[in-house]
Amino acid sequence: MSRPTDSAPARRVRDLGARLRVGAPLVGLFVFLALAGPWLAPADPQAIDLADQYALPSAAHLLGTGDNGIDLASVLLHGARLAGLVALVVVGVSASVGTLLGAWAGYAGGAVDHAVSGLADLLQAFPGIVLNIAILAVVDEPGVSHVILALCVPGWVLYARIARAEAMALRQREFVEAALALGMTRSRVLGRHVLPNLLGPIVVQATSGVGGVVLAESTLSFLGLGPSEGVSWGALLDQGSGVLLRYPHVALVAGGAIAATVLGFNLAGDGLRDRLDPRSAGRAPRKA
């Protein structure tokens, strides 16, 4: 007698658990390093030791050293703070602005919808990294605030599109029409009934978006357009790329940190998507 095969929903549930089991620890580790990294760093990340350049990992330097003898473990820990700060602010601002604009456009329709959608289309006409570079190119020495601004300018568009689509569907639901029939103003219906019901997809996108912002900030730093103050994983990766064949541990430290962070938030976002949207998990509705 053959063994029964698992159904598609059961496999999806297992996949969900696997994503969360891998993604959640990586997200937790990144959050911990972003909060406590500078206090755990064994040395000043910018301290120079010319006699100990590109040393391999040892008891004195757990992850080795890089150019000018900088301690890679200290750079990694301080870089987590910078990446976490930029990601938190960019995702928070982009999600807030995009959700409000998108929900307003989708619910109001008409000229408001055309204006918001037109602005979103205009920004999406430019590749994101090109727009980021164009904004930072006008600054002599970009700081953290300049990088945040450059990432926020196109960053709100995706959240606005998600919120707009959800709001357009919600405005036709019975509970929204009932609230309007009872005399609620449109702005109150938007704030009390529409916005709370579209937050699920926004939270999912924001979770995955953190990894995207970390990658974008690292890319700008790799190109020499990152914050002039502090240390960045992207700048360390740029340093390691120049000596990749002779001292690969420098690039591996930076690249590994970036890859693990982006992977963790992507997996966590996928897990949340399946958790918050039963349809994506393949679960059929119960029969009455």
N, C-alpha and C positions, 0 to 999 in steps of 0.2 A: 504494500500500500504506500503510495507516494505521500511525502510530507506536504502539508498545505503551504502554499506560498503566501507571503505577506501581501496585503493589499497596498495600493498606492498611498492611501492616507497614512497607513502605519509606517511605510518607508519615509514619508515626509516628516512624520513626528520624530523618527530616529535621526534624520538629517538635521532637524531643528535642534535636538539635544546635542548633537555633535558640534554644530556651529557655536552654540552657546558655551559648551565646555571648553572649546578652544579660544573663542573670542573674548569671553568675559575675563579670564585670567590675564590676557594680554592687555585689555583695556584697564583692568585694575592695576596692573604693574605700571603702565604709563601714567595713570593718575597719581599713583604713589610717588613715582620718580619726579613728576612735575611739581608735587607739593614738597617733598622732602629731599629732592636731589641735591640742592646746594649745601644742605647741612650734612649730607652723607659724603660729599666729595672729599677725597683725601688730600687735595692740593688746590692751589689757585689754577683755574683752567688756562690762564694766560701767562703763567710763570715760565720763564725761559731757562733751559738747561742745555746749552750748546754741546756739552760733553756727553749728552745722553740722548742724541737724536735717533728716532726710529728704532728704539729698543723694543725687543720682543716682550710679550707679557712675562712678568716676573713677580716676585714677592714685593718688590719696591713699586712696581707699576703693574697693576693687575691686568690691564688691557694693553700695556705697552705705551710707547710714546710716539709722538708725531713730529712734525716740523718744529725746529727750535726746542725740541725736548718737552713739549707740552704733554701733560698726563692725559691720556685718552679717556680714562674712566671719569676724570673730573669734567672734561669737555662733554662727555656723554650725559652726565648728570645735570650739569648746568644747561645744556642744550634742551633737555626735556622740559625744563621750566619755561624757556623761551617758546618752544613749540606748543606747550600747553596753554600759555597765555594768549598767543596769537590765535590758536584754534578756538579757544573759549570765546574770545571777544568777536572774532569774525563770524562764527556760527551763530552766536547769540544775536548780534546785530542783523545779520543777513536773514535769519529765520524770522525775527520779529518784524522787520520791515517788509520782507517778502510776503509773509502770512497776512499782514494787515492790508497791504496793497492788493494782493491777489484775491483775498476774500471780499474786499470792497468792490473790486472790478467784477468778480463773478456774480455777486449778489445784486449789485446795482445795474449792471449791463449798460447798454447805450454808450454815451460819450465817454463815461468813466472807463468802461471796459476797453474801448478803442484806444484811449490814451495810455493806459497801463500796458496793454498788450503791445502797442506800438513801441513804447520805450523798451520793453523786454526784447522785442524783435531786433531793435537797433543794437542793443548791447550784445545780443547773441550772434549778430552778424560778424563780430570780431572774435577770433580765438581768445579764450580767457587769458592765456599766458602772454599773448601779444598786448592785450589791453593792460595787464599788470605791468609789463615792462614799459609801456608808453607812459603810464602814470608815474612810475618811479624814475624814469629817465630825466624828468624835469627837476629832480631834487639832487643837490650836490652830494649830500651824505644821508641816504635814507635811514630813518630811525624806525623803531617798532611801530609808532603811530602811522608812518607813511606806508609801511607794509600792510598794516591792518586796513587802511583806507583803500589801497590798491586791490586787496582781495575782496573787500566788501562791495565795491562798485559793481562788479558783475555777479557777486555771490548771491544776491537776493533773488535773482531771476528764477532759478529753479524752484525755490520755495513759493514764489508768486504763482508760477504755473500750476503747481500742485494745489495750492489753496484756491485758485480760481476754478479749476476743474471740480473740486469738491464742493465749493460754494454754489456753482451752477446746478449741481445735482441736488444739493440740500434745499435750495430755494423752492423746489417743486414738491418737497415732502409735505405730508399732511400736517405735521406738528408746526411747521413754519407757517403754513397757510392758516392754521387755526389760531396761532398767536396774532397774526395780522388781523384776523376777523374779530378777535377779542379787543382790538384797539391798541395793541402795542405799536410803537413807532418802529420804522424800518431799522433805525440805528440800534434800538434796543434789541430787536430780534437778531440783528447781526451779532451783537456782542453776547447775547445770552443763549442763543440757540445754534447759530451757524458756526461761530468760531470754536466753541468747545467740541463740536462734533467733527471738526476737520483736523484736530490736533494730532490724532494717531499717525496719519501719513507724514505729518511734519516732523514728529519726534523720530520716526524711522529715518527720514532723510537727514535730519540733523545728526543722528548717530553716525551714519555713514559719512556725512559731510566733514566730521572732525578729521578723519583720516585723509580726506581730500585736501583739507586746508594744511595739514602737516606736510603733505607731499608738495603742495604749491609753495609753501614758505621755504621748504628745503630746496626746491628748484630755483627760486629767486636767489637764495643765498649761494647756491652752486654757480649761478651766473654772475655773482658779484653784486647783486642788487638787494641783498638782505640787509637786516639792521646793522648799522655800523657799530652799535654798542652790544656787548655780550658775545656769546658764542652760539653757533648754530650747527645743527647736524649737516645741513647742506654745504656750509663752508668747509666742514671737516671732510665731507665726501669729495669736494673739489680738491682739497689738499691731498687726499689719498689717491685720487685718480692720476695725479702726476707721477706717483711713485708706485703705481699698482703692481708692476712686475717685480720690483725689488722688495717692497715692503707692503704686501697685500693686506696686512692686519689693520692698517689705518682705514682703508676704504671699507673693509668688512665690518668694522665697528660701527661706522656711520650708516652704511647701507643696511646693515642688519637691524639697527634701531628703527630706521625709517620703514623698512619692509614689515617688521613685526607690528609696529603701531598701525600702519594702514591696514594690514591683514586683520588685526584684532577688531578694529572699528567696522570694517566691512562685514566680517562674520557676525558681529553683534547686531549690526543693522539688519542683516538678512534674518537673523533669529527673531528680532523684534517684529519684522514685517510679517513673518509667519504667525507670530503670537497674536498680533493686533488685528490681522486680517484673516479670518478663518477660511476665506475662499482661496487664499494663496497656499494654505496648508493642505488643500485638497479634501477638506472635511465637508461632507454633504450635510445639509440641514436635516434635522430630525423630522420624521413624519409624525403628524398629529395622531 
